[in-house]
Amino acid sequence: MKELILHIGTGKTGSSSIQHTLDSLSLKDCSFLYDMSGQTAFSNTEELIKKIDSAPKNKIIYSNEWLYRASKNIVKELAEKLMDNYKIQIIIYIRRQDEFAISAYQQKLKTKSKKFKSGAIALPEEDYPIRGNNYFTLINKWANAFGKENIKIRIFSKSTLKNGCVVQDFADITGLQIAAEQVIHKNTSMGLESLKVATLMNELGYSKGIRNKVLSSINDTVKMLPDRASAREFYKKFIPSNKRLKQEFNIESETPAIFDTDFSRYPLESQDQWTEKTANSVVSSLLKLVKQLNKDSLNSAEVETLEKATLAIESSNPKLAQELRDILDRISEK
């Protein structure tokens, strides 16, 4: 019987690094398959089954970080179609909910979407669809369909991962040999300055090319974080379900609710708004970028967008607005 390993997430636990690393290697005894979105599994389970069945080797790894959010019916359907033909192990990484929520939200902030406004704060707003995960509910539906004995839950934390690396931890669980120098790190986080500029550029419709050029020039000085009390309060609502998950699945951890209770990474006051220091850092980066620009670096539409950006922040950050005007003047003189 073939061995099938399903890596089902969760998001913001290094899935992209796992996928890109394994995809870059020539695995001798293993077929590696992955999807970057949930569409394949959620809308067409037949297509997913076909993909798995066509894998040539006796050991198959399929990775999709969105699978953990699949509906109960889809999970049940997958179990019915796979259990008779494969020896199955399901691997899921879980991250403390406050850290997950902040990371997932900031991932959306930096994407090219006009939905997120430049005044966004570090923690997701109340109406944001995924503000945190009830891991017990999400994992239990997989256990009911595939059996608890086939579920492997790993805590996403440097202190618990092999060598502090999720890729090497995954390799260790699945019997693969991956050296540190073979690991490909993806989706590294941005700091406050980059996230603020990214949301502003997205809101004002910058082209992808100029957006990436500007963001790559910014040297972040601080992380975008909520205050310590808010982060702790956000996490508190998940403690009961975390305790139940630990009890039901016999998870080894030093705390009753699985995750450590150290919130010292958060500042005492929120760190998600412009300050003199962060504004100066961005201005300095943009001025350095201007020196590299030639006449053709910006088209007329992009210059117009930069002018709109200047107007948009004039009331909230007049100093930065003036610096942007200076940049526009320098460009127009070329």
N, C-alpha and C positions, 0 to 999 in steps of 0.2 A: 504494500500500500504506500502511495506517495505521501510525503510529509508536506503540509501546507502551514506556513506561518503568516498570520494576518496581523499586520501592524496597523492599528486603527486610530492612532492619534495619541494624545489629543493635540489640538493646535497649540502653537507657541511652546513646543517642547523639543525643538530641533528636528522635526520631521524632514524639512527641506535639506538639512545637512546630511541626514541619513540617506535620503533618496539620491541626492547628487553624488555622494561618496560611493554608494554601492553601484550606481549606474556607470560610474567612471572605471570600475574595476572589471577585470575579466574573471568572473567567478567560475571556477572549474566544476564544482559539484552542485551548483545552485542556480536556478532560474530566478532572476529578480525582475519584478513587475511593479509599476507604481502609476498612480494617477495624482495629478495636482489639485483636482477639485472633486467634489462629491457627486458630480453629475452622472458619471458612469455607474456608480453603485446605486444611486438613488432613483434614477429614471429608467435604468435598463439593467436589471440584474442578470438577464440572459447574456448580455454582452460581457459582463464581468466573469461569469461562469465559463463562457467560451474562451476568454483570454487565459484564465487559470488552467483550464483543461488542455489547452494547446501548448502549454509550457513543456519543453522537452525533457527536463531533468527530474529526478525523483524527489528533489527538495526544491520547494517553491516558496519564495517570499513575495507577498503582495503588500504594498504599503499605500495607504490612503488616509491622511490625517483627519478627513471628514467622516470616515466611517463610524466613529464613535457617536455621531449625532444622527445616524440612520434611525428611521422609525422602527418600532417594535415589529411591525409586519415585515419590513424588509429584512431585518436581522433573522427573523424566524424563517423566511423564505431562503435566505442564504444557508442557514443551518440545514434545512431539509434537503438542499441540493448538493451540499458539500460533505456532510458528515459520513455518508456511506462510502465515499470514495477516497477520503483523505484522513490521515492522522493530523489533527489540527491543534495548533497552539495560537492563542490570541495574545498579542502584546500591546499594552497601553501604558503610556507615560502620563502621569498626572502632576500638575504644578499647583502650588498654593494659590487659592482663588484670587486673592488680591493681585498677585504677580501676573497671573494669567490674564485677568481683566485689563490691567494697565497695558501689558504687552500687545494683546489682541486689538485693543482700541487704538493704540499708537500705530500699529501696522496699517489700520484703515486710514488714520490721519495722513500718513505719508503717501498713500496711493493717490493716483490721479482721479480724484472725485470731488465734485463741487458740493457734495452733501455736507462735508465737514467744514465748519467755518474757522477763520483764523483765531477766534477767541476761545477755542476749545480748551478745556482743562484736562488734568492728568487722568482722573477717574472718569469712566463713562457716565454720561447723563442717565437719568432715571429711565428714559424711554428707549435707551439703546438696547437692541435685541439680545445680545449675548453679554451680560454683565458679569457672569460667573457660571461655574458649572456645579451642579449637584452630581458629584461623581457616583454616588451610590445608585441613583436612578439610571444614569447613563450606562454604567457598567453592568448593573443587575440584569438588564434586558439581554445582554450578551451571554451572561452566565445562565440565564433561564433557557436560552436557545442552544448553547454549545456546551454547557456544564461548567461549574465553577472550577473543576480540576484542570480545565483547558485555558484558564485565564491567568495571565502573568501581569501583575500590576507593578510598575516601577515608579519610584518617586523622582521627579525631575529636580534634582538638587546636586550641586557639585560635591557635597559631602557624601552622597549615596551612590552616585554614578561611578563606574569604573574609570579610574584616572581623571575623574571630574569631567568626563566627556561622554555625551549621549551617544555618539556614533560608536565609540569603542565599547560602551556599555551594551548597545544593541548587538554588536558583533559578538561579544562574550556570551550573550544569551542564546544567540542563534548559531553559535559554533563557527563563526567566521574569524579569519585572521586579518585585522586591519591595523596597520601601524599608524602612529600619530601623524607622520608626515603624509599619509594618504588621505587624511580627513579633509573634506571640503566644507568650510564654514559658510553658511548662507543666512540671509536675512538678519544680519547684524543690526542691532538697534541704533537709532539716531538719538542725538541729544536734543535738549530743549530748542536751541537755536535752529537746527535743521528742521525739526517738526513744525515750528512756528512759521518758518519761511515756506515749507512745503505746503501747508494748508492754505496759506495766503496765495501762493502761486496757483494751486489747484482751483481755489475759489475764483480767481481772476482769469482762468483759462490759458495759462501758459502752455506753449508747445512742450512736448516731452524732451526734446533736445536741449532747449535753453534751460528747462527746469533741472535736468540732470547736471548740466554744466554748472549752474549756480550752486546746487546742493553739494556737489563734489568739492566745491571751493571752500565750504564753511567748516571751520574748526570749532566743534562744540566744546563748551567749557563745563556744562552741567547737564545732568539728566533731568527729564521732565517727570516730576514726581508729586504726588499729593502729600499733605502733611501726615505725620505719623499716626495721629489720633484717627483721622479719616480712614486710613488704610486698615488700621486695627478694627474699626467699627464695621467696615465693609466685609472683612473676613469673618467676623463673629457669626453672621447669619448662616455660614456653611459648616460651623463646628459640629452641630448635631448629626448632619448627614455624613460628615467625615468620620465621626466616631462609629457610626453604624457600619460604614464601609470597612473600617479597620476590624471591627468585631466579626462581621459576616465573612470576610475574605482572609482573615488571619494575617493581616499585614504587619510585618515587623517594623516597629518604629519606637522611638523613645518617648513620644508624646501621645496622649489619649486620642488626639484628633489627627494623627498621622504626621502633619507637617510641624516644623519647628515654629516657635512663637517669637522669634527674633525679628523685630520691626525696626532695628537700628539703621537699616539702609535708608529709611525715610527721614527727611528733615523734620524738625519740629514745626516749621511753617511751610505751607505749600510752595512748591518750586515749579510753577507752571505758567508764570506770567513774565513779561519782559522786565528786565532790570537795566540799570545803567551799564552794568558789566556785560550782560548778554547782548544788549543792543550794540555796544561798542565792538564786541567780538564779531557780530554780523557785518557791521559797517566796514570794519577792517578787512574782512574776507572779501566783501564785494569790491572794495577799492583795489585790492590786489588783483581781482578778476578783471576789472576794467583795464588794467595795464596790459592784459593779454588780448584784449579785444581789438579787432581791426574794423574797418568800416562795414564790412559785410557780415559781421558776427550777429547782428540783430536786424531782422526785417522790420518794415514799418508797423506791422501788426504787433510785433513783440515790444517795440518801443512804446506803442499806444498802451499795451497792457502794463508796462512798467510805470507809465504815467498814472494809470488807474490805481495801481498798487500804492503809489505815493499819496494819492488823494484818500485812499481807504484808511491809511494809518495816520493821517495828519493829526487827527484829534487825540488819538491814544498814544502816539509816539512821535511828536513833532521833530525831535532831533533826528530820528531815523528817516523821517520823511524828507528833511532837508538834505541829508546825505544822499538819498536817492535822486533828488533833484540835481545835485552836483554831478552824480553819475550820468544822468541824462544829458546835462550840459556838455560833459566831456565827450560823450558819444556823438552828439550833434556837431561838435567842432571838428570831428574827424572827416 
